């Protein structure tokens, strides 16, 4: 059993490394959502007199 696992890891090492790199890149580079509860809270934040960066995203 242990020998089978080691053989699998040796045969697929490159694929597993690439797959791990893609997953790690997604986790660390993704844009996280904000904690705004409502549109009123959003409007209050953008009209508070402080500079605000607003990022729009469309999945269409």
Secondary structure, 3 states (H helix, E strand, C coil): CHHHHHHHHHHCHHHHHHHHHHHHHHHHHCCCCCCCCCHHHHHHHHCCCCCCCCCCCCCC
